Amino acid sequence: MEERVKMNCRCGWLTETRETGCGVAPSWAAVSLMCVVAIVLGCNSEPEGAHITGTVTFGGAPIPQATIVFRPTAQLTGSSTEAQVTEGTFDVRQETGVFGLHRVEIYAHRPLANPPPTPPGPLPPGQQPPATTQQYLPERYNRQSRLTFTIEPGENEAMFELTR
């Protein structure tokens, strides 16, 4: 005679078939171990990511266009997460799951009022064309930033109110 035993586990139902009445003891230890492993590892072993949304203002007004970069601090390892800011808002998914404290850098450029003329002909090797835009945010928000944000698994919301 066979008996089906069902155990509720995080990943669904685990089923064990065992014989009864023949002296075969149920392998509860094996079923329990499988359930514990499933709970610890999870049904999906992919790392959980993060979704980061937020706003960036400068002098009280939304920044029209910018780039925001979340750089892991010295205690963390992994890649930076970058997003485009449009009309003061950004929305980015971090699929790899580098969680914890990040340094935040925000870069915003605008066209120069009087851009330098572009030299005629090809440029010599290693020479860059003259800049036609300027970074208008103070360096304390980008190269020398002290802005930080802690990225947690799941949903995150960040607000950066930059002053002039």
Contacts in CASP RR format, 6 or more apart in sequence:
PFRMAT RR
TARGET T0000
AUTHOR 0000-0000-0000
METHOD contacts of the structure
MODEL  1
MEERVKMNCRCGWLTETRETGCGVAPSWAAVSLMCVVAIVLGCNSEPEGA
HITGTVTFGGAPIPQATIVFRPTAQLTGSSTEAQVTEGTFDVRQETGVFG
LHRVEIYAHRPLANPPPTPPGPLPPGQQPPATTQQYLPERYNRQSRLTFT
IEPGENEAMFELTR
1 19 0 8 1.000
1 20 0 8 1.000
1 21 0 8 1.000
2 17 0 8 1.000
2 18 0 8 1.000
2 19 0 8 1.000
2 20 0 8 1.000
3 17 0 8 1.000
3 18 0 8 1.000
3 19 0 8 1.000
3 20 0 8 1.000
4 15 0 8 1.000
4 16 0 8 1.000
4 17 0 8 1.000
5 15 0 8 1.000
5 16 0 8 1.000
5 17 0 8 1.000
5 18 0 8 1.000
5 26 0 8 1.000
5 31 0 8 1.000
6 13 0 8 1.000
6 14 0 8 1.000
6 15 0 8 1.000
7 13 0 8 1.000
7 14 0 8 1.000
7 16 0 8 1.000
7 31 0 8 1.000
7 35 0 8 1.000
9 34 0 8 1.000
9 35 0 8 1.000
9 38 0 8 1.000
9 39 0 8 1.000
10 35 0 8 1.000
10 38 0 8 1.000
10 39 0 8 1.000
10 42 0 8 1.000
10 43 0 8 1.000
11 38 0 8 1.000
11 42 0 8 1.000
11 43 0 8 1.000
14 31 0 8 1.000
14 34 0 8 1.000
14 35 0 8 1.000
14 38 0 8 1.000
16 26 0 8 1.000
16 27 0 8 1.000
16 30 0 8 1.000
16 31 0 8 1.000
18 24 0 8 1.000
18 26 0 8 1.000
18 27 0 8 1.000
47 96 0 8 1.000
47 97 0 8 1.000
48 97 0 8 1.000
48 153 0 8 1.000
48 154 0 8 1.000
49 93 0 8 1.000
49 94 0 8 1.000
49 95 0 8 1.000
49 96 0 8 1.000
49 97 0 8 1.000
49 153 0 8 1.000
49 154 0 8 1.000
50 93 0 8 1.000
50 94 0 8 1.000
50 97 0 8 1.000
50 99 0 8 1.000
50 151 0 8 1.000
50 152 0 8 1.000
50 153 0 8 1.000
50 154 0 8 1.000
50 155 0 8 1.000
50 156 0 8 1.000
51 91 0 8 1.000
51 92 0 8 1.000
51 93 0 8 1.000
51 94 0 8 1.000
51 154 0 8 1.000
51 155 0 8 1.000
51 156 0 8 1.000
52 70 0 8 1.000
52 81 0 8 1.000
52 83 0 8 1.000
52 90 0 8 1.000
52 91 0 8 1.000
52 92 0 8 1.000
52 93 0 8 1.000
52 94 0 8 1.000
52 151 0 8 1.000
52 156 0 8 1.000
52 157 0 8 1.000
52 158 0 8 1.000
53 89 0 8 1.000
53 90 0 8 1.000
53 91 0 8 1.000
53 92 0 8 1.000
53 155 0 8 1.000
53 156 0 8 1.000
53 157 0 8 1.000
53 158 0 8 1.000
54 89 0 8 1.000
54 90 0 8 1.000
54 91 0 8 1.000
54 157 0 8 1.000
54 158 0 8 1.000
54 159 0 8 1.000
54 160 0 8 1.000
55 62 0 8 1.000
55 88 0 8 1.000
55 89 0 8 1.000
55 90 0 8 1.000
55 158 0 8 1.000
55 159 0 8 1.000
55 160 0 8 1.000
56 62 0 8 1.000
56 63 0 8 1.000
56 66 0 8 1.000
56 68 0 8 1.000
56 85 0 8 1.000
56 88 0 8 1.000
56 89 0 8 1.000
56 90 0 8 1.000
56 106 0 8 1.000
56 160 0 8 1.000
56 162 0 8 1.000
57 63 0 8 1.000
57 88 0 8 1.000
57 160 0 8 1.000
57 161 0 8 1.000
57 162 0 8 1.000
58 108 0 8 1.000
58 137 0 8 1.000
58 162 0 8 1.000
58 163 0 8 1.000
58 164 0 8 1.000
59 161 0 8 1.000
59 162 0 8 1.000
59 163 0 8 1.000
59 164 0 8 1.000
60 161 0 8 1.000
62 87 0 8 1.000
62 88 0 8 1.000
62 89 0 8 1.000
63 85 0 8 1.000
63 88 0 8 1.000
63 106 0 8 1.000
63 108 0 8 1.000
63 162 0 8 1.000
64 86 0 8 1.000
64 87 0 8 1.000
64 88 0 8 1.000
64 108 0 8 1.000
65 84 0 8 1.000
65 85 0 8 1.000
65 86 0 8 1.000
65 108 0 8 1.000
65 109 0 8 1.000
66 84 0 8 1.000
66 85 0 8 1.000
66 88 0 8 1.000
66 106 0 8 1.000
66 107 0 8 1.000
66 108 0 8 1.000
66 137 0 8 1.000
67 82 0 8 1.000
67 83 0 8 1.000
67 84 0 8 1.000
67 85 0 8 1.000
67 106 0 8 1.000
67 107 0 8 1.000
67 108 0 8 1.000
68 82 0 8 1.000
68 83 0 8 1.000
68 84 0 8 1.000
68 85 0 8 1.000
68 90 0 8 1.000
68 104 0 8 1.000
68 105 0 8 1.000
68 106 0 8 1.000
68 160 0 8 1.000
69 80 0 8 1.000
69 81 0 8 1.000
69 82 0 8 1.000
69 104 0 8 1.000
69 105 0 8 1.000
69 106 0 8 1.000
69 107 0 8 1.000
70 80 0 8 1.000
70 81 0 8 1.000
70 82 0 8 1.000
70 94 0 8 1.000
70 102 0 8 1.000
70 103 0 8 1.000
70 104 0 8 1.000
70 149 0 8 1.000
70 151 0 8 1.000
71 80 0 8 1.000
71 102 0 8 1.000
71 103 0 8 1.000
71 104 0 8 1.000
71 105 0 8 1.000
72 78 0 8 1.000
72 79 0 8 1.000
72 80 0 8 1.000
72 98 0 8 1.000
72 100 0 8 1.000
72 102 0 8 1.000
72 103 0 8 1.000
73 100 0 8 1.000
73 101 0 8 1.000
73 102 0 8 1.000
73 103 0 8 1.000
73 148 0 8 1.000
75 101 0 8 1.000
76 98 0 8 1.000
76 99 0 8 1.000
76 100 0 8 1.000
76 101 0 8 1.000
76 102 0 8 1.000
77 98 0 8 1.000
78 96 0 8 1.000
78 98 0 8 1.000
79 96 0 8 1.000
79 98 0 8 1.000
81 92 0 8 1.000
81 94 0 8 1.000
81 98 0 8 1.000
81 102 0 8 1.000
81 151 0 8 1.000
82 92 0 8 1.000
83 90 0 8 1.000
83 91 0 8 1.000
83 92 0 8 1.000
84 90 0 8 1.000
85 106 0 8 1.000
85 108 0 8 1.000
94 151 0 8 1.000
97 151 0 8 1.000
97 153 0 8 1.000
98 151 0 8 1.000
99 151 0 8 1.000
99 152 0 8 1.000
99 153 0 8 1.000
100 150 0 8 1.000
100 151 0 8 1.000
100 152 0 8 1.000
101 148 0 8 1.000
101 149 0 8 1.000
101 150 0 8 1.000
102 148 0 8 1.000
102 149 0 8 1.000
102 150 0 8 1.000
102 151 0 8 1.000
103 145 0 8 1.000
103 147 0 8 1.000
103 148 0 8 1.000
104 145 0 8 1.000
104 147 0 8 1.000
104 148 0 8 1.000
104 149 0 8 1.000
104 158 0 8 1.000
104 160 0 8 1.000
105 141 0 8 1.000
105 142 0 8 1.000
105 143 0 8 1.000
105 145 0 8 1.000
105 147 0 8 1.000
106 137 0 8 1.000
106 141 0 8 1.000
106 142 0 8 1.000
106 145 0 8 1.000
106 147 0 8 1.000
106 160 0 8 1.000
106 162 0 8 1.000
107 135 0 8 1.000
107 137 0 8 1.000
107 142 0 8 1.000
108 135 0 8 1.000
108 136 0 8 1.000
108 137 0 8 1.000
109 133 0 8 1.000
109 134 0 8 1.000
109 135 0 8 1.000
109 136 0 8 1.000
110 133 0 8 1.000
110 134 0 8 1.000
110 136 0 8 1.000
111 132 0 8 1.000
111 133 0 8 1.000
112 131 0 8 1.000
112 132 0 8 1.000
112 133 0 8 1.000
112 134 0 8 1.000
115 130 0 8 1.000
115 131 0 8 1.000
115 132 0 8 1.000
116 130 0 8 1.000
116 131 0 8 1.000
116 132 0 8 1.000
117 130 0 8 1.000
118 129 0 8 1.000
118 130 0 8 1.000
119 129 0 8 1.000
119 130 0 8 1.000
123 129 0 8 1.000
135 142 0 8 1.000
137 162 0 8 1.000
138 164 0 8 1.000
139 145 0 8 1.000
140 146 0 8 1.000
141 147 0 8 1.000
141 162 0 8 1.000
147 160 0 8 1.000
149 156 0 8 1.000
149 158 0 8 1.000
END
